[in-house]
């Protein structure tokens, strides 16, 4: 029972509270969840061990940090699904889209000639209404075989590639890059310029192993963190 209360509290903290916010008292939480104070105390102990809350003697219980989505770095998941599975209410905002030629460096990653035309799609994924992930996708226009409307660009990139390019992505190769927020990215993710961020530069490959699209993604540390399973060799 304590584990269920801890899970419900964890979900509520993501939705209703901010860092530093004070939680109701143990008796109030016990009444809210219909359990004993002992069960509430056990649930709070779980969250305290996780670092989600901090209890101050005589002062109450406070949110220490809003727990983040945890994902294995080697697992590719659609961002809305990632946020939803971690208890957040996801949202997608299409910041912009335009067409531009690939630079020499970007074209080389796709085995294409420099100045190859590409569709550039910029989207922000939110968690409980707060910007959590900013993504820039680049798709060479040679792959696009059917017309589309802007609303379709708010869908997952994998859906767009399937429906308008007849491409299925088999795997992505990603480089993890510690970076700081430029003024533009800082404004989008609501962080001060120069704030540390994790950036993924990804190349998506189709079922025959050909590189077909590029993606640059910035993750807000308050909402998403990655883990890696390392094995000795």
Rosetta silent file (secondary structure, phi, psi, omega in degrees, C-alpha in Angstrom):
SEQUENCE: XXXXXXXXXXXXXXXXXXXXXXXXXXXXXXXXXXXXXXXXXXXXXXXXXXXXXXXXXXXXXXXXXXXXXXXXXXXXXXXXXXXXXXXXXXXXXXXXXXXXXXXXXXXXXXXXXXXXXXXXXXXXXXXXXXXXXXXXXXXXXXXXXXXXXXXXXXXXXXXXXXXXXXXXXXXXXXXXXXXXXXXXXXXXXXXXXXXXXXXXXXXXXXXXXXXXXXXXXXXXXXXXXXXXXXXXX
SCORE:     score description
SCORE:     0.000 S_00000001
   1 L     0.000  -41.374  179.341    0.000    0.000    0.000 S_00000001
   2 H   -60.416  -37.555  179.110    2.827    2.418    0.834 S_00000001
   3 H   -63.841  -38.223  179.161    4.313    1.834   -2.636 S_00000001
   4 H   -68.216  -39.862  177.530    0.978    2.750   -4.260 S_00000001
   5 H   -64.976  -42.102  178.441    0.707    5.919   -2.202 S_00000001
   6 H   -60.755  -41.895  179.144    4.295    6.840   -3.101 S_00000001
   7 H   -63.289  -43.974  179.171    3.497    6.307   -6.796 S_00000001
   8 H   -65.386  -41.530  178.161    0.364    8.481   -6.578 S_00000001
   9 H   -63.626  -42.098  179.570    2.223   11.186   -4.679 S_00000001
  10 H   -59.237  -42.304  179.006    5.058   11.138   -7.201 S_00000001
  11 H   -66.597  -40.598 -179.508    2.554   11.650  -10.022 S_00000001
  12 H   -67.452  -37.179  179.464    0.780   14.453   -8.162 S_00000001
  13 H   -61.896  -39.166  179.378    4.045   16.247   -7.414 S_00000001
  14 H   -65.150  -32.210 -172.743    4.842   16.383  -11.130 S_00000001
  15 H   -89.250  -35.590 -167.109    1.416   17.819  -11.892 S_00000001
  16 H  -114.360  -22.064 -168.722    0.714   20.207   -9.019 S_00000001
  17 L  -111.718  157.988  171.969    3.873   21.236   -7.183 S_00000001
  18 L  -115.498  160.487  177.860    6.983   23.289   -7.801 S_00000001
  19 L   -57.145  131.937 -177.836   10.414   22.824   -6.240 S_00000001
  20 L    93.297  -10.224  179.947   10.315   24.227   -2.696 S_00000001
  21 L   -70.143  146.415 -177.403    6.561   23.771   -2.393 S_00000001
  22 E   -93.777  135.526  177.771    5.255   22.451    0.917 S_00000001
  23 L   -83.829  158.873  172.736    3.242   19.233    1.066 S_00000001
  24 L   -61.076  165.514  179.800    0.158   18.749    3.266 S_00000001
  25 L   -70.715  165.887  178.435    0.666   17.246    6.720 S_00000001
  26 H   -57.421  -45.264  177.812    0.701   13.480    7.302 S_00000001
  27 H   -60.954  -38.281  179.257   -2.868   13.477    8.697 S_00000001
  28 H   -66.547  -41.586  178.342   -4.099   15.429    5.666 S_00000001
  29 H   -66.542  -38.031  178.725   -2.368   13.045    3.259 S_00000001
  30 H   -62.059  -41.911  178.206   -3.749   10.052    5.163 S_00000001
  31 H   -67.741  -40.457 -178.837   -7.276   11.427    4.790 S_00000001
  32 H   -61.078  -41.228 -175.479   -6.680   12.298    1.115 S_00000001
  33 H   -98.527   -2.942  177.744   -5.538    8.773    0.234 S_00000001
  34 L    66.888   37.334 -179.810   -7.744    6.903    2.695 S_00000001
  35 L  -130.764  176.645  179.410   -4.849    5.185    4.474 S_00000001
  36 L   -79.002  161.968  176.676   -3.218    5.261    7.886 S_00000001
  37 H   -63.043  -32.762  178.319   -0.614    7.804    8.945 S_00000001
  38 H   -62.103  -40.437  178.321    1.865    4.930    9.166 S_00000001
  39 H   -65.209  -42.514  177.836    1.327    4.118    5.496 S_00000001
  40 H   -61.573  -42.299 -179.016    1.787    7.784    4.562 S_00000001
  41 H   -61.729  -40.494  177.535    4.967    7.922    6.635 S_00000001
  42 H   -65.276  -41.604  179.490    6.355    4.891    4.773 S_00000001
  43 H   -63.456  -41.988  179.093    5.444    6.426    1.391 S_00000001
  44 H   -65.947  -33.930  177.719    7.158    9.685    2.313 S_00000001
  45 H   -63.964  -37.538  177.193   10.242    7.743    3.412 S_00000001
  46 H   -62.171  -48.080 -178.318   10.405    6.183   -0.072 S_00000001
  47 H   -67.124  -31.749  177.496   10.223    9.608   -1.742 S_00000001
  48 H   -68.016  -40.366  177.959   12.789   11.010    0.682 S_00000001
  49 H   -63.840  -33.555  178.481   15.249    8.227   -0.199 S_00000001
  50 H   -74.861  -13.445 -177.620   14.722    9.054   -3.890 S_00000001
  51 L    84.646    7.300 -178.216   15.517   12.709   -3.166 S_00000001
  52 L   -72.799  -36.556  179.327   12.096   13.839   -4.406 S_00000001
  53 E  -125.759  165.355  174.475   11.157   15.411   -1.069 S_00000001
  54 E  -136.078  132.624 -179.143   12.983   16.711    1.958 S_00000001
  55 E  -106.551  126.687 -179.382   11.589   16.630    5.502 S_00000001
  56 E  -110.572  123.094 -176.320   12.599   19.365    7.922 S_00000001
  57 L   -55.461  122.394  177.122   12.090   18.689   11.614 S_00000001
  58 L    78.053   -3.798 -176.382    9.315   20.921   12.921 S_00000001
  59 L  -117.596  -18.310  178.341    8.922   22.707    9.576 S_00000001
  60 E   114.451 -171.149 -177.629    7.166   20.174    7.323 S_00000001
  61 E  -114.346  132.694 -173.690    7.809   18.304    4.097 S_00000001
  62 E  -129.069  154.038  175.865    8.929   20.085    0.934 S_00000001
  63 E   -72.684  125.179  178.576    9.518   19.205   -2.707 S_00000001
  64 L   -88.307  -48.983  169.735   13.254   18.781   -3.272 S_00000001
  65 L  -153.524  155.303  175.951   13.067   18.280   -7.012 S_00000001
  66 L   -79.825  119.808 -174.469   10.421   17.230   -9.483 S_00000001
  67 L   -59.290  145.904 -171.045   11.311   13.664  -10.416 S_00000001
  68 L  -102.242  161.487  168.434   12.487   13.252  -13.993 S_00000001
  69 E   -69.540  129.628  177.782   11.812   10.867  -16.804 S_00000001
  70 E  -110.168  130.271 -178.442   14.544    8.233  -16.718 S_00000001
  71 E  -143.069  144.521  174.030   15.439    6.454  -19.945 S_00000001
  72 E   -70.472  132.224 -175.435   18.209    4.205  -21.131 S_00000001
  73 L   -63.121  -24.969 -177.686   20.328    6.151  -23.598 S_00000001
  74 L   -85.583   -0.915  179.854   20.421    3.197  -25.990 S_00000001
  75 L  -101.762  122.861  177.698   16.606    3.087  -26.268 S_00000001
  76 L   -92.195  120.792  179.375   14.990    5.283  -28.960 S_00000001
  77 L  -133.690  149.831  174.877   11.470    6.367  -27.959 S_00000001
  78 L   -66.607  137.651 -168.350    9.047    8.944  -29.248 S_00000001
  79 H   -63.375  -39.518  179.028    9.284   11.918  -26.906 S_00000001
  80 H   -63.108  -40.888  177.628    5.598   12.205  -26.030 S_00000001
  81 H   -63.798  -40.278  178.786    5.509    8.510  -25.108 S_00000001
  82 H   -59.519  -49.153 -178.066    8.636    8.946  -22.997 S_00000001
  83 H   -67.216  -40.753 -179.256    7.129   11.834  -21.027 S_00000001
  84 H   -64.205  -42.584 -178.568    3.727   10.150  -20.686 S_00000001
  85 H   -67.421  -17.778  179.880    5.215    6.887  -19.396 S_00000001
  86 L   -97.625    8.917  173.917    7.057    8.885  -16.724 S_00000001
  87 L    96.364    0.694  177.995    3.857   10.427  -15.383 S_00000001
  88 L   -90.239  154.963  170.132    3.899   13.751  -17.223 S_00000001
  89 L   -90.776  110.307 -173.930    1.118   15.107  -19.409 S_00000001
  90 E   -82.516  155.640  173.468    2.918   15.598  -22.750 S_00000001
  91 E  -145.211  157.823  178.886    2.322   18.303  -25.323 S_00000001
  92 E  -128.921  131.447  175.005    3.809   19.213  -28.709 S_00000001
  93 E  -123.976  123.718  175.678    4.286   22.701  -30.126 S_00000001
  94 E   -81.064  106.483 -179.858    5.447   23.251  -33.693 S_00000001
  95 E   -69.874  -47.206 -178.326    7.841   26.193  -33.398 S_00000001
  96 E  -172.156  164.598  167.763    8.545   26.480  -37.119 S_00000001
  97 E  -148.854  148.144 -179.824    9.380   24.659  -40.327 S_00000001
  98 E  -159.808  175.441  178.011   11.233   25.783  -43.416 S_00000001
  99 E  -114.977  136.054  178.111   13.375   24.525  -46.262 S_00000001
 100 E  -153.771  153.906  178.560   17.129   25.046  -46.439 S_00000001
 101 E   -73.653  147.252  176.499   20.144   23.385  -48.114 S_00000001
 102 L   -71.557  137.742  173.589   22.266   21.019  -46.061 S_00000001
 103 L   -67.758  169.124  179.780   25.663   22.334  -45.055 S_00000001
 104 H   -59.697  -42.155 -178.069   28.729   20.410  -46.138 S_00000001
 105 H   -67.489  -43.677 -179.425   29.073   18.801  -42.695 S_00000001
 106 H   -68.928  -39.196  178.552   25.411   17.786  -42.436 S_00000001
 107 H   -62.298  -37.374 -179.428   25.311   16.491  -46.017 S_00000001
 108 H   -63.357  -34.263  179.211   28.350   14.304  -45.304 S_00000001
 109 H   -66.522  -24.180 -179.467   26.478   12.615  -42.436 S_00000001
 110 L  -105.315    9.102 -178.768   23.765   11.597  -44.911 S_00000001
 111 L    56.569   43.088 -179.500   26.139   10.662  -47.745 S_00000001
 112 L  -125.911  167.984  179.317   24.677   13.449  -49.880 S_00000001
 113 L   -75.648  143.441  173.027   25.993   16.396  -51.833 S_00000001
 114 L   -55.416  149.155 -179.440   26.329   19.757  -50.053 S_00000001
 115 L    74.840   10.278  173.099   23.418   22.113  -50.659 S_00000001
 116 L   -61.763  128.705 -179.155   20.949   19.220  -50.936 S_00000001
 117 E   -63.108  143.495  179.264   17.522   20.736  -50.103 S_00000001
 118 E  -143.425  152.518  171.727   16.051   19.653  -46.769 S_00000001
 119 E   -90.876  127.958  179.605   12.945   20.173  -44.666 S_00000001
 120 E  -113.176  121.156 -177.424   13.799   21.567  -41.217 S_00000001
 121 E  -119.643  124.629 -179.415   11.203   21.041  -38.480 S_00000001
 122 E  -114.007  122.661 -176.925   11.566   22.635  -35.022 S_00000001
 123 E  -134.102  149.801  173.537    9.330   21.347  -32.209 S_00000001
 124 E  -116.866  130.221  176.456    9.051   21.728  -28.457 S_00000001
 125 E  -103.854  128.778 -176.679    7.762   18.884  -26.291 S_00000001
 126 E  -107.931  155.356  175.965    6.265   19.946  -22.983 S_00000001
 127 E  -123.750  114.188 -176.039    5.780   18.134  -19.680 S_00000001
 128 L    53.065   39.132  176.824    2.772   19.323  -17.693 S_00000001
 129 L    84.439   -3.159  179.932    2.804   22.513  -19.730 S_00000001
 130 E  -105.402  135.461 -179.480    6.507   23.227  -19.164 S_00000001
 131 E   -62.533  127.444 -175.547    9.024   23.021  -22.057 S_00000001
 132 E  -120.827  -34.238 -175.408   11.114   19.880  -21.602 S_00000001
 133 E  -140.200  132.242  175.871   12.609   18.901  -24.985 S_00000001
 134 E  -118.530  126.679 -171.091   13.490   20.998  -28.032 S_00000001
 135 E  -128.425  136.226  174.986   14.058   19.103  -31.275 S_00000001
 136 E  -120.680  111.849  179.303   15.309   20.107  -34.743 S_00000001
 137 E  -103.929  140.784  177.441   14.727   17.472  -37.444 S_00000001
 138 E  -125.656  121.649 -178.420   16.234   17.639  -40.942 S_00000001
 139 E  -124.671  118.433  176.273   14.817   15.505  -43.766 S_00000001
 140 E   -55.898  133.421 -175.946   16.210   15.725  -47.310 S_00000001
 141 H   -65.962  -18.313  178.781   13.343   16.726  -49.581 S_00000001
 142 H   -62.013  -23.401 -179.532   14.285   13.965  -52.029 S_00000001
 143 H   -82.156  -20.488 -173.032   12.679   11.509  -49.591 S_00000001
 144 L   -80.779  116.664 -172.998    9.332   13.347  -49.411 S_00000001
 145 L  -112.294   -1.124  178.047    6.967   11.724  -51.909 S_00000001
 146 L  -144.107  156.257 -178.889    3.589   13.182  -50.892 S_00000001
 147 L   -71.151  155.561  179.301    2.176   16.547  -49.896 S_00000001
 148 L  -144.600  161.430  174.360    1.640   17.412  -46.252 S_00000001
 149 L  -110.643  160.153 -173.138    0.086   20.136  -44.119 S_00000001
 150 H   -59.627  -33.097 -179.350    1.800   21.846  -41.198 S_00000001
 151 H   -59.881  -29.459 -179.563   -0.382   20.066  -38.607 S_00000001
 152 H   -70.053  -20.250 -179.791    1.173   16.761  -39.640 S_00000001
 153 H   -75.203  -12.288  175.628    4.591   18.028  -38.585 S_00000001
 154 H   -79.767  -11.149  178.319    3.437   17.980  -34.966 S_00000001
 155 L   -78.338  165.798  177.867    3.256   14.201  -35.154 S_00000001
 156 L   -56.257  144.553 -179.183    6.256   11.986  -34.315 S_00000001
 157 H   -58.492  -34.813 -179.822    9.045   12.143  -36.903 S_00000001
 158 H   -63.599  -36.046  177.734    8.788    8.375  -37.371 S_00000001
 159 H   -67.236  -43.141  179.932    5.146    8.762  -38.471 S_00000001
 160 H   -62.029  -44.722 -179.711    6.010   11.509  -40.952 S_00000001
 161 H   -63.417  -36.560  178.978    8.817    9.457  -42.479 S_00000001
 162 H   -69.863  -46.641 -171.777    6.523    6.461  -42.808 S_00000001
 163 H   -80.947  -31.887 -174.108    3.532    8.305  -44.246 S_00000001
 164 H  -114.831   -6.155  178.611    5.220   10.876  -46.501 S_00000001
 165 H  -125.987   -5.888 -176.786    8.570    9.281  -47.297 S_00000001
 166 L    54.635   41.506 -179.380    7.722    5.575  -47.259 S_00000001
 167 L  -121.078  138.506  173.881   10.640    5.082  -44.867 S_00000001
 168 L  -114.785  126.562 -179.095   10.857    2.943  -41.746 S_00000001
 169 E   -85.296  122.140 -179.979   13.559    3.820  -39.231 S_00000001
 170 E   -88.729  -38.759  178.682   15.388    0.742  -37.985 S_00000001
 171 E  -161.265  162.295  175.486   17.825    2.461  -35.642 S_00000001
 172 E  -118.834  146.612  169.875   19.406    5.784  -34.706 S_00000001
 173 E  -111.700  122.594 -173.630   23.029    6.573  -34.008 S_00000001
 174 E  -121.946  140.035  171.214   23.353    9.330  -31.409 S_00000001
 175 E  -107.709  125.948 -179.169   26.241   11.375  -30.086 S_00000001
 176 E   -91.989  123.486 -172.478   25.708   12.731  -26.558 S_00000001
 177 E  -129.002  114.418  171.096   27.115   16.240  -26.208 S_00000001
 178 E   -66.018  134.055 -177.013   27.187   18.360  -23.023 S_00000001
 179 E  -148.064  179.140  174.792   26.393   21.913  -24.092 S_00000001
 180 E  -122.910  155.442 -174.554   25.033   25.229  -22.859 S_00000001
 181 L   -75.719  123.875  171.040   21.857   26.966  -23.913 S_00000001
 182 L   -69.833  164.620  177.788   22.169   29.566  -26.628 S_00000001
 183 H   -54.364  -39.152 -179.597   19.880   32.609  -26.235 S_00000001
 184 H   -65.975  -49.770 -179.191   17.433   31.058  -28.723 S_00000001
 185 H   -67.209  -37.096  178.194   17.306   27.636  -27.045 S_00000001
 186 H   -60.123  -41.130  179.212   17.251   29.245  -23.576 S_00000001
 187 H   -65.055  -38.991 -178.569   14.156   31.222  -24.545 S_00000001
 188 H   -69.951  -42.392 -176.566   12.413   28.084  -25.842 S_00000001
 189 H   -92.360    2.575  177.207   13.229   25.907  -22.802 S_00000001
 190 L    59.017   47.971  175.428   12.720   28.738  -20.275 S_00000001
 191 L  -127.761  158.539  176.831   16.227   28.549  -18.823 S_00000001
 192 L   -65.640  143.628  174.619   18.873   31.266  -18.430 S_00000001
 193 L   -55.425  138.960 -177.663   21.283   31.592  -21.385 S_00000001
 194 L    88.825   -1.832  178.188   24.394   29.544  -20.732 S_00000001
 195 L   -65.794  143.398  178.207   22.538   26.934  -18.662 S_00000001
 196 E   -68.605  137.072  177.618   23.952   23.399  -19.029 S_00000001
 197 E  -137.664  158.924  171.382   21.937   21.123  -21.313 S_00000001
 198 E  -101.756  128.548  179.801   22.349   17.662  -22.791 S_00000001
 199 E  -115.411  135.827  172.438   22.274   17.588  -26.587 S_00000001
 200 E  -109.403  125.226  168.920   21.755   14.553  -28.780 S_00000001
 201 E  -105.208  114.327 -172.248   22.927   14.685  -32.401 S_00000001
 202 E  -119.444  147.049  169.708   21.255   11.740  -34.117 S_00000001
 203 E  -119.388  127.311  179.891   21.304   10.125  -37.538 S_00000001
 204 E   -97.600  135.745 -177.100   18.366    7.888  -38.407 S_00000001
 205 E  -115.866  141.529  178.369   18.896    4.798  -40.579 S_00000001
 206 E   -83.122 -174.259 -172.508   16.317    2.899  -42.596 S_00000001
 207 L   -68.281  -17.156  177.630   15.892   -0.879  -42.755 S_00000001
 208 L  -100.888    7.112  174.779   18.678   -1.270  -45.339 S_00000001
 209 L    87.132   14.947  179.252   21.118    0.769  -43.273 S_00000001
 210 L   -91.290  136.517  176.798   21.029    4.019  -45.257 S_00000001
 211 E   -73.234  130.374 -172.681   21.137    7.335  -43.332 S_00000001
 212 E  -126.853  -19.580  177.550   17.921    9.238  -44.078 S_00000001
 213 E  -153.501  161.085  178.943   17.413   12.036  -41.537 S_00000001
 214 E  -122.836  147.769  179.005   19.220   14.105  -38.899 S_00000001
 215 E  -142.625  136.094  172.429   18.004   15.301  -35.536 S_00000001
 216 E  -119.791  123.568 -173.821   19.407   17.657  -32.911 S_00000001
 217 E  -129.444  135.733  177.727   17.651   17.506  -29.543 S_00000001
 218 E  -112.432  132.365 -176.965   18.104   19.524  -26.351 S_00000001
 219 E  -113.499  130.188  175.211   16.899   18.091  -23.028 S_00000001
 220 L   -79.921  122.262 -173.965   15.900   20.114  -19.975 S_00000001
 221 L   -61.569  -25.279 -179.635   17.531   18.433  -16.968 S_00000001
 222 L   -66.222  -19.233 -172.101   14.517   19.109  -14.742 S_00000001
 223 L  -119.223  -29.115 -173.671   12.441   16.670  -16.772 S_00000001
 224 E  -135.316  133.180  169.841   14.651   14.110  -18.540 S_00000001
 225 E  -136.536  154.071 -177.320   17.772   12.174  -17.614 S_00000001
 226 E  -116.328  150.062  173.980   19.476    9.247  -19.321 S_00000001
 227 E  -126.451  157.842 -179.616   21.227    6.184  -17.965 S_00000001
 228 L  -132.564  132.378  173.608   23.632    3.748  -19.630 S_00000001
 229 L   -86.842  116.444 -178.353   24.231    0.105  -18.833 S_00000001
 230 L  -108.881  129.998 -179.912   27.996   -0.426  -18.962 S_00000001
 231 L  -115.776  143.031  177.513   29.462   -3.931  -19.122 S_00000001
 232 L   -72.826  141.565  179.098   33.039   -4.937  -18.550 S_00000001
 233 L  -124.373    0.000    0.000   34.829   -6.328  -21.596 S_00000001
